[in-house]
């Protein structure tokens, strides 16, 4: 539920190119989503399957793109 709220706030920040809502909240979403995926994978003892990989793709891309490619675009 927290990740859902964070991703909605980050999406609004991305569209408005706001530094706090876009970059900071986007990074918070990515870190919380990665942590949730890791905890659920370890806790469920399912192993590292396709759903864990899918659950990690978007947050990892978010971290990489926000902190490299789009770093200067979110300036407000």
PyMOL Python script that loads the backbone (N, CA, C, O; Angstrom):
from pymol import cmd

cmd.read_pdbstr("""\
ATOM      1  N   UNK A   1       0.825  -1.187   0.000  1.00  0.00           N
ATOM      2  CA  UNK A   1       0.000   0.000   0.000  1.00  0.00           C
ATOM      3  C   UNK A   1       0.874   1.257   0.000  1.00  0.00           C
ATOM      4  O   UNK A   1       0.568   2.229  -0.691  1.00  0.00           O
ATOM      5  N   UNK A   2       1.945   1.236   0.764  1.00  0.00           N
ATOM      6  CA  UNK A   2       2.853   2.378   0.818  1.00  0.00           C
ATOM      7  C   UNK A   2       3.495   2.600  -0.549  1.00  0.00           C
ATOM      8  O   UNK A   2       3.611   3.737  -1.006  1.00  0.00           O
ATOM      9  N   UNK A   3       3.909   1.517  -1.197  1.00  0.00           N
ATOM     10  CA  UNK A   3       4.534   1.631  -2.516  1.00  0.00           C
ATOM     11  C   UNK A   3       3.556   2.213  -3.528  1.00  0.00           C
ATOM     12  O   UNK A   3       3.958   2.974  -4.408  1.00  0.00           O
ATOM     13  N   UNK A   4       2.278   1.867  -3.413  1.00  0.00           N
ATOM     14  CA  UNK A   4       1.266   2.401  -4.328  1.00  0.00           C
ATOM     15  C   UNK A   4       1.121   3.904  -4.163  1.00  0.00           C
ATOM     16  O   UNK A   4       1.060   4.635  -5.151  1.00  0.00           O
ATOM     17  N   UNK A   5       1.068   4.364  -2.940  1.00  0.00           N
ATOM     18  CA  UNK A   5       0.962   5.809  -2.679  1.00  0.00           C
ATOM     19  C   UNK A   5       2.215   6.527  -3.169  1.00  0.00           C
ATOM     20  O   UNK A   5       2.127   7.598  -3.770  1.00  0.00           O
ATOM     21  N   UNK A   6       3.378   5.939  -2.913  1.00  0.00           N
ATOM     22  CA  UNK A   6       4.630   6.562  -3.350  1.00  0.00           C
ATOM     23  C   UNK A   6       4.716   6.640  -4.863  1.00  0.00           C
ATOM     24  O   UNK A   6       5.169   7.654  -5.395  1.00  0.00           O
ATOM     25  N   UNK A   7       4.294   5.597  -5.576  1.00  0.00           N
ATOM     26  CA  UNK A   7       4.401   5.618  -7.036  1.00  0.00           C
ATOM     27  C   UNK A   7       3.423   6.623  -7.652  1.00  0.00           C
ATOM     28  O   UNK A   7       3.731   7.235  -8.675  1.00  0.00           O
ATOM     29  N   UNK A   8       2.248   6.798  -7.040  1.00  0.00           N
ATOM     30  CA  UNK A   8       1.301   7.808  -7.537  1.00  0.00           C
ATOM     31  C   UNK A   8       1.868   9.205  -7.327  1.00  0.00           C
ATOM     32  O   UNK A   8       1.811  10.043  -8.227  1.00  0.00           O
ATOM     33  N   UNK A   9       2.414   9.456  -6.142  1.00  0.00           N
ATOM     34  CA  UNK A   9       3.019  10.770  -5.869  1.00  0.00           C
ATOM     35  C   UNK A   9       4.214  11.014  -6.791  1.00  0.00           C
ATOM     36  O   UNK A   9       4.398  12.125  -7.288  1.00  0.00           O
ATOM     37  N   UNK A  10       5.018   9.988  -7.017  1.00  0.00           N
ATOM     38  CA  UNK A  10       6.172  10.138  -7.901  1.00  0.00           C
ATOM     39  C   UNK A  10       5.728  10.398  -9.329  1.00  0.00           C
ATOM     40  O   UNK A  10       6.343  11.203 -10.028  1.00  0.00           O
ATOM     41  N   UNK A  11       4.678   9.735  -9.772  1.00  0.00           N
ATOM     42  CA  UNK A  11       4.159   9.962 -11.124  1.00  0.00           C
ATOM     43  C   UNK A  11       3.713  11.395 -11.330  1.00  0.00           C
ATOM     44  O   UNK A  11       3.967  11.981 -12.382  1.00  0.00           O
ATOM     45  N   UNK A  12       3.048  11.965 -10.332  1.00  0.00           N
ATOM     46  CA  UNK A  12       2.649  13.379 -10.396  1.00  0.00           C
ATOM     47  C   UNK A  12       3.888  14.260 -10.458  1.00  0.00           C
ATOM     48  O   UNK A  12       3.919  15.241 -11.202  1.00  0.00           O
ATOM     49  N   UNK A  13       4.903  13.918  -9.683  1.00  0.00           N
ATOM     50  CA  UNK A  13       6.151  14.678  -9.696  1.00  0.00           C
ATOM     51  C   UNK A  13       6.896  14.562 -11.013  1.00  0.00           C
ATOM     52  O   UNK A  13       7.499  15.531 -11.475  1.00  0.00           O
ATOM     53  N   UNK A  14       6.859  13.365 -11.627  1.00  0.00           N
ATOM     54  CA  UNK A  14       7.508  13.191 -12.939  1.00  0.00           C
ATOM     55  C   UNK A  14       6.846  14.082 -13.974  1.00  0.00           C
ATOM     56  O   UNK A  14       7.520  14.765 -14.745  1.00  0.00           O
ATOM     57  N   UNK A  15       5.521  14.070 -13.984  1.00  0.00           N
ATOM     58  CA  UNK A  15       4.795  14.873 -14.972  1.00  0.00           C
ATOM     59  C   UNK A  15       5.021  16.366 -14.773  1.00  0.00           C
ATOM     60  O   UNK A  15       5.128  17.116 -15.743  1.00  0.00           O
ATOM     61  N   UNK A  16       5.095  16.796 -13.519  1.00  0.00           N
ATOM     62  CA  UNK A  16       5.324  18.205 -13.222  1.00  0.00           C
ATOM     63  C   UNK A  16       6.792  18.577 -13.153  1.00  0.00           C
ATOM     64  O   UNK A  16       7.130  19.739 -12.923  1.00  0.00           O
ATOM     65  N   UNK A  17       7.672  17.598 -13.350  1.00  0.00           N
ATOM     66  CA  UNK A  17       9.122  17.771 -13.268  1.00  0.00           C
ATOM     67  C   UNK A  17       9.533  18.460 -11.970  1.00  0.00           C
ATOM     68  O   UNK A  17      10.310  19.414 -11.977  1.00  0.00           O
ATOM     69  N   UNK A  18       9.000  17.963 -10.864  1.00  0.00           N
ATOM     70  CA  UNK A  18       9.318  18.483  -9.544  1.00  0.00           C
ATOM     71  C   UNK A  18      10.422  17.653  -8.916  1.00  0.00           C
ATOM     72  O   UNK A  18      10.402  16.424  -8.982  1.00  0.00           O
ATOM     73  N   UNK A  19      11.381  18.329  -8.310  1.00  0.00           N
ATOM     74  CA  UNK A  19      12.524  17.619  -7.738  1.00  0.00           C
ATOM     75  C   UNK A  19      12.116  16.739  -6.564  1.00  0.00           C
ATOM     76  O   UNK A  19      12.488  15.567  -6.513  1.00  0.00           O
ATOM     77  N   UNK A  20      11.353  17.292  -5.613  1.00  0.00           N
ATOM     78  CA  UNK A  20      11.007  16.497  -4.434  1.00  0.00           C
ATOM     79  C   UNK A  20      10.029  15.381  -4.790  1.00  0.00           C
ATOM     80  O   UNK A  20      10.288  14.214  -4.496  1.00  0.00           O
ATOM     81  N   UNK A  21       8.914  15.729  -5.417  1.00  0.00           N
ATOM     82  CA  UNK A  21       7.919  14.708  -5.738  1.00  0.00           C
ATOM     83  C   UNK A  21       8.430  13.718  -6.774  1.00  0.00           C
ATOM     84  O   UNK A  21       8.135  12.526  -6.686  1.00  0.00           O
ATOM     85  N   UNK A  22       9.172  14.181  -7.732  1.00  0.00           N
ATOM     86  CA  UNK A  22       9.663  13.285  -8.764  1.00  0.00           C
ATOM     87  C   UNK A  22      10.856  12.471  -8.326  1.00  0.00           C
ATOM     88  O   UNK A  22      10.793  11.243  -8.265  1.00  0.00           O
ATOM     89  N   UNK A  23      11.919  13.139  -8.029  1.00  0.00           N
ATOM     90  CA  UNK A  23      13.177  12.431  -7.764  1.00  0.00           C
ATOM     91  C   UNK A  23      13.222  11.796  -6.376  1.00  0.00           C
ATOM     92  O   UNK A  23      13.552  10.617  -6.246  1.00  0.00           O
ATOM     93  N   UNK A  24      12.897  12.558  -5.353  1.00  0.00           N
ATOM     94  CA  UNK A  24      13.013  12.040  -3.990  1.00  0.00           C
ATOM     95  C   UNK A  24      11.982  10.948  -3.709  1.00  0.00           C
ATOM     96  O   UNK A  24      12.327   9.880  -3.203  1.00  0.00           O
ATOM     97  N   UNK A  25      10.742  11.210  -4.031  1.00  0.00           N
ATOM     98  CA  UNK A  25       9.695  10.214  -3.800  1.00  0.00           C
ATOM     99  C   UNK A  25       9.874   9.036  -4.754  1.00  0.00           C
ATOM    100  O   UNK A  25       9.585   7.900  -4.378  1.00  0.00           O
ATOM    101  N   UNK A  26      10.338   9.276  -5.968  1.00  0.00           N
ATOM    102  CA  UNK A  26      10.624   8.185  -6.902  1.00  0.00           C
ATOM    103  C   UNK A  26      11.711   7.266  -6.379  1.00  0.00           C
ATOM    104  O   UNK A  26      11.605   6.045  -6.496  1.00  0.00           O
ATOM    105  N   UNK A  27      12.754   7.844  -5.803  1.00  0.00           N
ATOM    106  CA  UNK A  27      13.808   7.035  -5.194  1.00  0.00           C
ATOM    107  C   UNK A  27      13.290   6.272  -3.981  1.00  0.00           C
ATOM    108  O   UNK A  27      13.652   5.113  -3.777  1.00  0.00           O
ATOM    109  N   UNK A  28      12.443   6.913  -3.175  1.00  0.00           N
ATOM    110  CA  UNK A  28      11.864   6.227  -2.009  1.00  0.00           C
ATOM    111  C   UNK A  28      11.000   5.055  -2.450  1.00  0.00           C
ATOM    112  O   UNK A  28      11.039   3.984  -1.844  1.00  0.00           O
ATOM    113  N   UNK A  29      10.214   5.260  -3.515  1.00  0.00           N
ATOM    114  CA  UNK A  29       9.404   4.163  -4.048  1.00  0.00           C
ATOM    115  C   UNK A  29      10.292   3.012  -4.504  1.00  0.00           C
ATOM    116  O   UNK A  29      10.030   1.857  -4.171  1.00  0.00           O
ATOM    117  N   UNK A  30      11.327   3.318  -5.254  1.00  0.00           N
ATOM    118  CA  UNK A  30      12.185   2.266  -5.801  1.00  0.00           C
ATOM    119  C   UNK A  30      12.849   1.454  -4.700  1.00  0.00           C
ATOM    120  O   UNK A  30      12.891   0.226  -4.771  1.00  0.00           O
ATOM    121  N   UNK A  31      13.365   2.129  -3.689  1.00  0.00           N
ATOM    122  CA  UNK A  31      14.027   1.426  -2.587  1.00  0.00           C
ATOM    123  C   UNK A  31      13.022   0.578  -1.814  1.00  0.00           C
ATOM    124  O   UNK A  31      13.314  -0.570  -1.477  1.00  0.00           O
ATOM    125  N   UNK A  32      11.840   1.129  -1.528  1.00  0.00           N
ATOM    126  CA  UNK A  32      10.841   0.357  -0.785  1.00  0.00           C
ATOM    127  C   UNK A  32      10.322  -0.823  -1.598  1.00  0.00           C
ATOM    128  O   UNK A  32      10.051  -1.885  -1.037  1.00  0.00           O
ATOM    129  N   UNK A  33      10.182  -0.655  -2.890  1.00  0.00           N
ATOM    130  CA  UNK A  33       9.717  -1.745  -3.739  1.00  0.00           C
ATOM    131  C   UNK A  33      10.757  -2.862  -3.839  1.00  0.00           C
ATOM    132  O   UNK A  33      10.409  -4.042  -3.798  1.00  0.00           O
ATOM    133  N   UNK A  34      12.013  -2.495  -3.969  1.00  0.00           N
ATOM    134  CA  UNK A  34      13.083  -3.501  -4.006  1.00  0.00           C
ATOM    135  C   UNK A  34      13.144  -4.247  -2.680  1.00  0.00           C
ATOM    136  O   UNK A  34      13.281  -5.470  -2.663  1.00  0.00           O
ATOM    137  N   UNK A  35      13.043  -3.524  -1.572  1.00  0.00           N
ATOM    138  CA  UNK A  35      13.075  -4.166  -0.256  1.00  0.00           C
ATOM    139  C   UNK A  35      11.880  -5.099  -0.073  1.00  0.00           C
ATOM    140  O   UNK A  35      12.030  -6.198   0.462  1.00  0.00           O
ATOM    141  N   UNK A  36      10.708  -4.675  -0.509  1.00  0.00           N
ATOM    142  CA  UNK A  36       9.514  -5.510  -0.408  1.00  0.00           C
ATOM    143  C   UNK A  36       9.655  -6.784  -1.220  1.00  0.00           C
ATOM    144  O   UNK A  36       9.283  -7.861  -0.755  1.00  0.00           O
ATOM    145  N   UNK A  37      10.185  -6.673  -2.418  1.00  0.00           N
ATOM    146  CA  UNK A  37      10.376  -7.844  -3.267  1.00  0.00           C
ATOM    147  C   UNK A  37      11.366  -8.816  -2.640  1.00  0.00           C
ATOM    148  O   UNK A  37      11.144 -10.027  -2.653  1.00  0.00           O
ATOM    149  N   UNK A  38      12.445  -8.296  -2.099  1.00  0.00           N
ATOM    150  CA  UNK A  38      13.449  -9.160  -1.474  1.00  0.00           C
ATOM    151  C   UNK A  38      12.882  -9.843  -0.235  1.00  0.00           C
ATOM    152  O   UNK A  38      13.074 -11.044  -0.045  1.00  0.00           O
ATOM    153  N   UNK A  39      12.189  -9.088   0.606  1.00  0.00           N
ATOM    154  CA  UNK A  39      11.614  -9.664   1.826  1.00  0.00           C
ATOM    155  C   UNK A  39      10.558 -10.711   1.490  1.00  0.00           C
ATOM    156  O   UNK A  39      10.517 -11.770   2.116  1.00  0.00           O
ATOM    157  N   UNK A  40       9.707 -10.427   0.512  1.00  0.00           N
ATOM    158  CA  UNK A  40       8.674 -11.402   0.157  1.00  0.00           C
ATOM    159  C   UNK A  40       9.268 -12.647  -0.488  1.00  0.00           C
ATOM    160  O   UNK A  40       8.750 -13.746  -0.295  1.00  0.00           O
ATOM    161  N   UNK A  41      10.338 -12.494  -1.244  1.00  0.00           N
ATOM    162  CA  UNK A  41      10.992 -13.650  -1.855  1.00  0.00           C
ATOM    163  C   UNK A  41      11.649 -14.521  -0.796  1.00  0.00           C
ATOM    164  O   UNK A  41      11.541 -15.746  -0.846  1.00  0.00           O
ATOM    165  N   UNK A  42      12.320 -13.907   0.152  1.00  0.00           N
ATOM    166  CA  UNK A  42      12.978 -14.664   1.217  1.00  0.00           C
ATOM    167  C   UNK A  42      11.938 -15.239   2.185  1.00  0.00           C
ATOM    168  O   UNK A  42      12.057 -16.384   2.621  1.00  0.00           O
ATOM    169  N   UNK A  43      10.927 -14.445   2.515  1.00  0.00           N
ATOM    170  CA  UNK A  43       9.912 -14.881   3.469  1.00  0.00           C
ATOM    171  C   UNK A  43       9.027 -15.990   2.951  1.00  0.00           C
ATOM    172  O   UNK A  43       8.631 -16.871   3.714  1.00  0.00           O
ATOM    173  N   UNK A  44       8.712 -15.966   1.689  1.00  0.00           N
ATOM    174  CA  UNK A  44       7.833 -16.984   1.118  1.00  0.00           C
ATOM    175  C   UNK A  44       8.594 -18.251   0.756  1.00  0.00           C
ATOM    176  O   UNK A  44       7.995 -19.302   0.531  1.00  0.00           O
ATOM    177  N   UNK A  45       9.903 -18.146   0.703  1.00  0.00           N
ATOM    178  CA  UNK A  45      10.773 -19.279   0.364  1.00  0.00           C
ATOM    179  C   UNK A  45      10.413 -19.903  -0.977  1.00  0.00           C
ATOM    180  O   UNK A  45      10.501 -21.117  -1.161  1.00  0.00           O
ATOM    181  N   UNK A  46      10.010 -19.056  -1.899  1.00  0.00           N
ATOM    182  CA  UNK A  46       9.661 -19.516  -3.239  1.00  0.00           C
ATOM    183  C   UNK A  46      10.883 -19.585  -4.141  1.00  0.00           C
ATOM    184  O   UNK A  46      10.870 -20.258  -5.172  1.00  0.00           O
ATOM    185  N   UNK A  47      11.892 -18.914  -3.762  1.00  0.00           N
ATOM    186  CA  UNK A  47      13.046 -18.808  -4.638  1.00  0.00           C
ATOM    187  C   UNK A  47      12.947 -17.549  -5.476  1.00  0.00           C
ATOM    188  O   UNK A  47      11.966 -16.808  -5.402  1.00  0.00           O
ATOM    189  N   UNK A  48      13.951 -17.325  -6.252  1.00  0.00           N
ATOM    190  CA  UNK A  48      14.024 -16.125  -7.074  1.00  0.00           C
ATOM    191  C   UNK A  48      13.495 -16.466  -8.463  1.00  0.00           C
ATOM    192  O   UNK A  48      14.259 -16.838  -9.354  1.00  0.00           O
ATOM    193  N   UNK A  49      12.179 -16.337  -8.639  1.00  0.00           N
ATOM    194  CA  UNK A  49      11.532 -16.715  -9.888  1.00  0.00           C
ATOM    195  C   UNK A  49      11.231 -15.531 -10.773  1.00  0.00           C
ATOM    196  O   UNK A  49      11.743 -14.431 -10.570  1.00  0.00           O
ATOM    197  N   UNK A  50      10.389 -15.777 -11.761  1.00  0.00           N
ATOM    198  CA  UNK A  50      10.053 -14.763 -12.760  1.00  0.00           C
ATOM    199  C   UNK A  50       9.305 -13.586 -12.131  1.00  0.00           C
ATOM    200  O   UNK A  50       9.497 -12.443 -12.547  1.00  0.00           O
ATOM    201  N   UNK A  51       8.458 -13.850 -11.138  1.00  0.00           N
ATOM    202  CA  UNK A  51       7.708 -12.752 -10.519  1.00  0.00           C
ATOM    203  C   UNK A  51       8.621 -11.831  -9.709  1.00  0.00           C
ATOM    204  O   UNK A  51       8.378 -10.627  -9.637  1.00  0.00           O
ATOM    205  N   UNK A  52       9.638 -12.373  -9.117  1.00  0.00           N
ATOM    206  CA  UNK A  52      10.608 -11.545  -8.402  1.00  0.00           C
ATOM    207  C   UNK A  52      11.391 -10.680  -9.388  1.00  0.00           C
ATOM    208  O   UNK A  52      11.673  -9.514  -9.110  1.00  0.00           O
ATOM    209  N   UNK A  53      11.736 -11.247 -10.525  1.00  0.00           N
ATOM    210  CA  UNK A  53      12.458 -10.480 -11.549  1.00  0.00           C
ATOM    211  C   UNK A  53      11.583  -9.353 -12.080  1.00  0.00           C
ATOM    212  O   UNK A  53      12.042  -8.219 -12.223  1.00  0.00           O
ATOM    213  N   UNK A  54      10.327  -9.664 -12.372  1.00  0.00           N
ATOM    214  CA  UNK A  54       9.401  -8.634 -12.860  1.00  0.00           C
ATOM    215  C   UNK A  54       9.214  -7.553 -11.797  1.00  0.00           C
ATOM    216  O   UNK A  54       9.129  -6.369 -12.123  1.00  0.00           O
ATOM    217  N   UNK A  55       9.151  -7.956 -10.526  1.00  0.00           N
ATOM    218  CA  UNK A  55       8.995  -6.996  -9.442  1.00  0.00           C
ATOM    219  C   UNK A  55      10.205  -6.111  -9.221  1.00  0.00           C
ATOM    220  O   UNK A  55      10.107  -5.089  -8.541  1.00  0.00           O
ATOM    221  N   UNK A  56      11.342  -6.484  -9.781  1.00  0.00           N
ATOM    222  CA  UNK A  56      12.565  -5.692  -9.611  1.00  0.00           C
ATOM    223  C   UNK A  56      12.907  -4.823 -10.825  1.00  0.00           C
ATOM    224  O   UNK A  56      13.677  -3.870 -10.698  1.00  0.00           O
ATOM    225  N   UNK A  57      12.359  -5.129 -11.973  1.00  0.00           N
ATOM    226  CA  UNK A  57      12.748  -4.413 -13.197  1.00  0.00           C
ATOM    227  C   UNK A  57      12.421  -2.924 -13.120  1.00  0.00           C
ATOM    228  O   UNK A  57      13.304  -2.091 -13.320  1.00  0.00           O
ATOM    229  N   UNK A  58      11.165  -2.577 -12.832  1.00  0.00           N
ATOM    230  CA  UNK A  58      10.780  -1.167 -12.814  1.00  0.00           C
ATOM    231  C   UNK A  58      11.488  -0.374 -11.721  1.00  0.00           C
ATOM    232  O   UNK A  58      11.978   0.720 -12.004  1.00  0.00           O
ATOM    233  N   UNK A  59      11.567  -0.870 -10.487  1.00  0.00           N
ATOM    234  CA  UNK A  59      12.274  -0.093  -9.455  1.00  0.00           C
ATOM    235  C   UNK A  59      13.757   0.119  -9.774  1.00  0.00           C
ATOM    236  O   UNK A  59      14.291   1.199  -9.522  1.00  0.00           O
ATOM    237  N   UNK A  60      14.413  -0.878 -10.313  1.00  0.00           N
ATOM    238  CA  UNK A  60      15.836  -0.716 -10.657  1.00  0.00           C
ATOM    239  C   UNK A  60      15.987   0.295 -11.781  1.00  0.00           C
ATOM    240  O   UNK A  60      16.874   1.148 -11.731  1.00  0.00           O
ATOM    241  N   UNK A  61      15.132   0.211 -12.797  1.00  0.00           N
ATOM    242  CA  UNK A  61      15.184   1.206 -13.878  1.00  0.00           C
ATOM    243  C   UNK A  61      14.891   2.606 -13.346  1.00  0.00           C
ATOM    244  O   UNK A  61      15.512   3.578 -13.775  1.00  0.00           O
ATOM    245  N   UNK A  62      13.949   2.709 -12.414  1.00  0.00           N
ATOM    246  CA  UNK A  62      13.638   4.005 -11.814  1.00  0.00           C
ATOM    247  C   UNK A  62      14.859   4.592 -11.119  1.00  0.00           C
ATOM    248  O   UNK A  62      15.178   5.765 -11.314  1.00  0.00           O
ATOM    249  N   UNK A  63      15.539   3.794 -10.317  1.00  0.00           N
ATOM    250  CA  UNK A  63      16.743   4.283  -9.634  1.00  0.00           C
ATOM    251  C   UNK A  63      17.823   4.713 -10.617  1.00  0.00           C
ATOM    252  O   UNK A  63      18.426   5.775 -10.462  1.00  0.00           O
ATOM    253  N   UNK A  64      18.062   3.892 -11.618  1.00  0.00           N
ATOM    254  CA  UNK A  64      19.124   4.199 -12.586  1.00  0.00           C
ATOM    255  C   UNK A  64      18.793   5.460 -13.377  1.00  0.00           C
ATOM    256  O   UNK A  64      19.630   6.355 -13.498  1.00  0.00           O
ATOM    257  N   UNK A  65      17.583   5.533 -13.912  1.00  0.00           N
ATOM    258  CA  UNK A  65      17.236   6.674 -14.765  1.00  0.00           C
ATOM    259  C   UNK A  65      17.096   7.976 -13.982  1.00  0.00           C
ATOM    260  O   UNK A  65      17.500   9.032 -14.469  1.00  0.00           O
ATOM    261  N   UNK A  66      16.533   7.917 -12.779  1.00  0.00           N
ATOM    262  CA  UNK A  66      16.382   9.143 -11.998  1.00  0.00           C
ATOM    263  C   UNK A  66      17.716   9.718 -11.554  1.00  0.00           C
ATOM    264  O   UNK A  66      17.862  10.934 -11.434  1.00  0.00           O
ATOM    265  N   UNK A  67      18.680   8.857 -11.313  1.00  0.00           N
ATOM    266  CA  UNK A  67      19.951   9.327 -10.777  1.00  0.00           C
ATOM    267  C   UNK A  67      21.034   9.500 -11.835  1.00  0.00           C
ATOM    268  O   UNK A  67      22.151   9.902 -11.509  1.00  0.00           O
ATOM    269  N   UNK A  68      20.728   9.206 -13.083  1.00  0.00           N
ATOM    270  CA  UNK A  68      21.700   9.425 -14.159  1.00  0.00           C
ATOM    271  C   UNK A  68      21.089  10.254 -15.282  1.00  0.00           C
ATOM    272  O   UNK A  68      21.416  11.431 -15.429  1.00  0.00           O
ATOM    273  N   UNK A  69      20.226   9.666 -16.057  1.00  0.00           N
ATOM    274  CA  UNK A  69      19.711  10.292 -17.275  1.00  0.00           C
ATOM    275  C   UNK A  69      18.853  11.519 -17.000  1.00  0.00           C
ATOM    276  O   UNK A  69      19.071  12.565 -17.612  1.00  0.00           O
ATOM    277  N   UNK A  70      17.890  11.419 -16.100  1.00  0.00           N
ATOM    278  CA  UNK A  70      16.940  12.503 -15.869  1.00  0.00           C
ATOM    279  C   UNK A  70      17.279  13.347 -14.648  1.00  0.00           C
ATOM    280  O   UNK A  70      16.422  14.057 -14.123  1.00  0.00           O
ATOM    281  N   UNK A  71      18.511  13.270 -14.202  1.00  0.00           N
ATOM    282  CA  UNK A  71      18.932  13.985 -12.992  1.00  0.00           C
ATOM    283  C   UNK A  71      18.756  15.501 -13.140  1.00  0.00           C
ATOM    284  O   UNK A  71      18.280  16.156 -12.212  1.00  0.00           O
ATOM    285  N   UNK A  72      19.127  16.057 -14.274  1.00  0.00           N
ATOM    286  CA  UNK A  72      19.054  17.503 -14.479  1.00  0.00           C
ATOM    287  C   UNK A  72      17.657  17.980 -14.857  1.00  0.00           C
ATOM    288  O   UNK A  72      17.358  19.166 -14.719  1.00  0.00           O
ATOM    289  N   UNK A  73      16.790  17.077 -15.333  1.00  0.00           N
ATOM    290  CA  UNK A  73      15.453  17.483 -15.763  1.00  0.00           C
ATOM    291  C   UNK A  73      14.538  17.843 -14.592  1.00  0.00           C
ATOM    292  O   UNK A  73      13.649  18.682 -14.738  1.00  0.00           O
ATOM    293  N   UNK A  74      14.746  17.224 -13.448  1.00  0.00           N
ATOM    294  CA  UNK A  74      13.911  17.460 -12.284  1.00  0.00           C
ATOM    295  C   UNK A  74      14.599  18.481 -11.386  1.00  0.00           C
ATOM    296  O   UNK A  74      15.327  18.119 -10.462  1.00  0.00           O
ATOM    297  N   UNK A  75      14.362  19.760 -11.666  1.00  0.00           N
ATOM    298  CA  UNK A  75      15.113  20.808 -10.976  1.00  0.00           C
ATOM    299  C   UNK A  75      14.271  21.660 -10.056  1.00  0.00           C
ATOM    300  O   UNK A  75      14.837  22.352  -9.210  1.00  0.00           O
ATOM    301  N   UNK A  76      12.964  21.655 -10.164  1.00  0.00           N
ATOM    302  CA  UNK A  76      12.121  22.538  -9.348  1.00  0.00           C
ATOM    303  C   UNK A  76      11.994  22.031  -7.950  1.00  0.00           C
ATOM    304  O   UNK A  76      11.320  22.652  -7.127  1.00  0.00           O
TER     305      UNK A  76
END
""", "prot")
cmd.dss("prot")
cmd.show_as("cartoon", "prot")
cmd.util.cbc("prot")
cmd.orient("prot")
